[in-house]
Amino acid sequence: MRFFVPGIILLSLLAQGEEEKAGLDWWAFQAVERPPVPVLEEGDGLAPIDSFVRARLVEKGMVPANQAGRGVLIRRLRHDLTGIPPTAEEVSSFVSGQSGKSYDELVDELLSSSFFGERWARHWLDVVRYAETNGYERDAVKPNIWKYRDWVIEAFNQDMPYDQFVREQLAGDEIDPSNRDALVATMYFRHGIYEHNQRDVETQWAEMLADVTNVTGDALLGLGLQCARCHDHKFDPITQRDYYRLQ
């Protein structure tokens, strides 16, 4: 899944002429830049990301750890990509070479596993506070919310582009109303606390709107918006007007 710096989205929410007042030197509003890859004396064969890591190690006077053995590698890969440790037989076969798999082939195999999506979807589900019950004292079950969980898992397993991943959750019913999966994605809006017998419906609706607005700021903009619900933000350049325009 391809990610980008999400704070830039907020620029589109600022009215014409307000940019200077907002203070665009804040980190969340910086344009994405591609820094030059460090050139190292012993950098031949390194992937670009490794060149950045190696350059920082050199800067700090640190020496890279020795190359891990195949037994360590298979355990790391299994835990990182699927969350499931390898069996003793799998470790033995990979270490001895009897499995016939190279390191790259093992990576591809685990990325293609359905367990990959189940492992990494958990992080997103935590961010958007996925829950299968409504909260409050009755805590009723949300009978169909599991469909959203499965949609997220499948999005990771299919390597869905991040922009599509976001759009379908925010507006799948508008983008592709005949697509059942896109409609399921909009369950993004249904994870908040809900009390079915709440007598103050107007206040509960306001709380639900605030909840999804706040989570959208945290999850998609990389920027806390909660304070601006009640007043212009005292630290980040977000006004109360911005908050309700986004809501």
C-alpha positions as CSV (number, residue, x, y, z in Angstrom):
1,M,0.0,0.0,0.0
2,R,1.5,3.3,-1.1
3,F,1.5,6.0,1.6
4,F,2.0,9.8,1.4
5,V,2.3,12.6,3.9
6,P,-1.4,13.2,4.8
7,G,-1.2,16.7,6.3
8,I,-1.0,18.2,2.8
9,I,-4.7,17.3,2.3
10,L,-5.6,20.0,4.9
11,L,-4.3,22.7,2.6
12,S,-7.3,22.3,0.4
13,L,-9.5,23.2,3.4
14,L,-7.9,26.6,4.0
15,A,-9.7,29.5,2.3
16,Q,-8.0,31.6,-0.3
17,G,-5.7,34.1,1.5
18,E,-5.6,32.3,4.8
19,E,-2.4,30.3,4.1
20,E,-0.1,32.9,5.6
21,K,-2.2,33.2,8.7
22,A,-2.2,29.4,9.1
23,G,1.6,29.2,9.0
24,L,2.6,26.8,6.4
25,D,6.0,26.2,8.0
26,W,4.4,23.6,10.2
27,W,5.6,20.1,9.6
28,A,2.2,18.7,8.8
29,F,1.8,21.1,5.9
30,Q,5.1,20.6,4.2
31,A,5.2,19.4,0.6
32,V,6.5,15.9,0.0
33,E,10.1,16.0,-1.3
34,R,12.4,13.3,-2.5
35,P,15.8,13.8,-0.8
36,P,18.9,12.7,-2.6
37,V,20.1,9.2,-1.7
38,P,23.4,9.4,0.3
39,V,26.5,8.4,-1.5
40,L,28.6,6.1,0.6
41,E,32.1,4.6,0.1
42,E,30.7,1.1,1.0
43,G,27.3,1.6,-0.4
44,D,27.4,-0.6,-3.4
45,G,24.4,-2.9,-3.6
46,L,22.4,-1.1,-0.9
47,A,18.8,-0.3,-1.5
48,P,18.0,3.5,-1.2
49,I,16.4,3.1,2.2
50,D,19.4,1.2,3.5
51,S,21.7,4.0,2.3
52,F,19.8,6.5,4.5
53,V,20.1,4.1,7.5
54,R,23.8,3.5,6.8
55,A,24.5,7.2,6.4
56,R,23.0,7.9,9.8
57,L,25.0,5.1,11.4
58,V,28.2,6.5,10.0
59,E,27.2,10.0,11.3
60,K,26.7,8.6,14.8
61,G,29.9,6.5,14.6
62,M,28.0,3.3,14.8
63,V,28.8,0.0,13.1
64,P,26.1,-2.1,11.5
65,A,25.2,-5.4,13.1
66,N,26.5,-8.6,11.5
67,Q,24.4,-10.2,8.8
68,A,21.7,-12.4,10.4
69,G,21.7,-16.1,9.7
70,R,18.9,-17.8,7.9
71,G,17.3,-19.1,11.1
72,V,17.0,-15.5,12.4
73,L,15.7,-14.3,9.1
74,I,12.9,-16.7,8.7
75,R,11.7,-15.9,12.3
76,R,11.9,-12.2,11.6
77,L,10.0,-12.5,8.4
78,R,7.3,-14.6,9.8
79,H,6.7,-12.4,12.8
80,D,6.9,-9.1,10.8
81,L,4.7,-10.1,7.8
82,T,2.2,-12.6,9.3
83,G,2.6,-12.4,13.1
84,I,2.9,-16.2,13.2
85,P,6.2,-17.9,14.1
86,P,7.5,-20.6,11.8
87,T,7.4,-24.2,12.8
88,A,10.6,-26.0,13.8
89,E,10.4,-27.9,10.5
90,E,10.1,-24.7,8.5
91,V,13.1,-23.2,10.2
92,S,15.2,-26.4,9.7
93,S,14.2,-26.7,6.1
94,F,15.0,-23.0,5.3
95,V,18.3,-23.1,7.2
96,S,19.5,-26.3,5.5
97,G,18.4,-25.1,2.1
98,Q,16.1,-28.1,1.7
99,S,13.1,-25.9,1.1
100,G,14.7,-24.6,-2.1
101,K,13.5,-21.0,-1.3
102,S,15.7,-18.0,-1.4
103,Y,15.2,-15.1,1.0
104,D,13.4,-13.1,-1.7
105,E,11.1,-16.0,-2.6
106,L,10.2,-16.4,1.1
107,V,9.3,-12.7,1.3
108,D,7.1,-12.9,-1.8
109,E,5.4,-16.0,-0.4
110,L,4.6,-14.3,2.9
111,L,3.4,-11.1,1.2
112,S,1.0,-13.3,-0.8
113,S,-0.3,-15.0,2.3
114,S,-3.8,-14.1,3.5
115,F,-2.2,-13.8,7.0
116,F,-0.3,-10.7,5.8
117,G,-3.5,-8.7,5.5
118,E,-4.8,-10.0,8.8
119,R,-1.5,-9.0,10.5
120,W,-1.2,-5.5,9.1
121,A,-4.9,-4.5,9.0
122,R,-4.9,-4.6,12.8
123,H,-2.9,-1.4,12.8
124,W,-5.4,0.5,10.7
125,L,-8.3,-1.0,12.6
126,D,-6.8,0.3,15.8
127,V,-6.2,3.8,14.4
128,V,-9.9,4.1,13.3
129,R,-11.0,2.6,16.7
130,Y,-12.7,-0.4,15.1
131,A,-15.1,-2.1,17.6
132,E,-17.8,-4.7,17.2
133,T,-20.0,-3.2,19.9
134,N,-21.5,0.3,20.4
135,G,-20.0,1.1,23.8
136,Y,-21.8,2.8,26.7
137,E,-23.6,0.6,29.3
138,R,-25.7,-1.5,27.0
139,D,-22.9,-2.0,24.6
140,A,-25.0,-3.6,21.9
141,V,-23.4,-5.6,19.1
142,K,-22.9,-4.1,15.7
143,P,-24.0,-7.2,13.7
144,N,-22.4,-6.4,10.3
145,I,-19.3,-4.3,11.2
146,W,-17.1,-7.4,10.6
147,K,-17.6,-6.7,6.9
148,Y,-15.5,-3.5,7.3
149,R,-12.8,-5.5,9.1
150,D,-12.7,-8.0,6.2
151,W,-12.6,-5.1,3.7
152,V,-9.5,-3.7,5.3
153,I,-7.8,-7.1,5.4
154,E,-8.6,-7.6,1.7
155,A,-7.3,-4.1,0.8
156,F,-4.0,-4.9,2.4
157,N,-3.8,-8.3,0.7
158,Q,-4.6,-6.7,-2.7
159,D,-2.1,-3.9,-2.2
160,M,-4.8,-1.3,-2.8
161,P,-3.3,2.1,-3.5
162,Y,-3.5,4.3,-0.5
163,D,-5.5,7.1,-2.2
164,Q,-8.2,4.6,-3.2
165,F,-8.1,3.1,0.3
166,V,-8.9,6.6,1.7
167,R,-11.4,7.7,-0.9
168,E,-13.6,4.6,-0.6
169,Q,-13.8,4.9,3.2
170,L,-14.7,8.6,3.1
171,A,-17.0,8.5,0.0
172,G,-17.4,5.0,-1.5
173,D,-21.1,5.5,-1.8
174,E,-20.6,8.6,-3.9
175,I,-17.7,7.3,-6.0
176,D,-19.1,3.9,-6.9
177,P,-22.6,3.5,-5.4
178,S,-23.2,0.2,-7.2
179,N,-20.0,-1.4,-5.8
180,R,-20.9,-3.3,-2.6
181,D,-17.3,-3.3,-1.4
182,A,-17.1,0.5,-1.7
183,L,-20.3,0.8,0.4
184,V,-18.8,-1.5,3.0
185,A,-15.7,0.7,3.1
186,T,-17.9,3.6,4.3
187,M,-18.5,1.7,7.6
188,Y,-15.4,3.8,8.5
189,F,-18.1,6.2,9.9
190,R,-19.7,3.6,12.1
191,H,-17.0,2.8,14.7
192,G,-17.9,5.5,17.2
193,I,-19.9,5.1,20.4
194,Y,-23.6,4.9,20.0
195,E,-26.5,4.5,22.5
196,H,-29.7,3.4,20.8
197,N,-31.9,4.6,23.7
198,Q,-30.3,8.0,24.1
199,R,-33.1,10.5,24.6
200,D,-31.0,13.5,23.7
201,V,-30.7,12.6,20.0
202,E,-29.4,16.0,18.9
203,T,-26.4,16.0,21.3
204,Q,-25.6,12.4,20.5
205,W,-25.5,13.2,16.8
206,A,-23.2,16.1,17.5
207,E,-20.9,13.7,19.5
208,M,-20.9,11.2,16.6
209,L,-19.9,13.9,14.1
210,A,-17.2,15.2,16.4
211,D,-15.9,11.7,16.9
212,V,-15.5,10.9,13.2
213,T,-14.0,14.4,12.6
214,N,-11.4,13.9,15.3
215,V,-10.5,10.4,14.1
216,T,-10.2,11.6,10.5
217,G,-7.7,14.3,11.6
218,D,-5.7,11.8,13.6
219,A,-5.7,9.0,11.0
220,L,-5.6,10.8,7.7
221,L,-4.2,14.3,8.3
222,G,-1.5,13.4,10.9
223,L,-2.9,16.3,12.9
224,G,-5.0,16.5,16.1
225,L,-8.1,18.6,15.6
226,Q,-10.0,18.0,18.8
227,C,-9.2,21.4,20.4
228,A,-10.6,23.3,17.5
229,R,-14.1,21.9,18.2
230,C,-14.4,24.5,20.9
231,H,-11.9,27.2,20.0
232,D,-9.2,28.1,17.6
233,H,-6.3,25.7,18.1
234,K,-3.7,27.2,20.5
235,F,-0.7,25.2,19.0
236,D,-1.5,24.0,15.5
237,P,-2.8,26.5,12.9
238,I,-6.4,25.2,12.9
239,T,-9.3,27.5,13.5
240,Q,-12.7,26.6,14.8
241,R,-14.1,27.5,11.4
242,D,-11.7,25.0,9.8
243,Y,-12.9,22.3,12.1
244,Y,-16.6,22.7,11.2
245,R,-15.9,23.1,7.5
246,L,-14.1,19.8,7.6
247,Q,-16.9,18.2,9.6
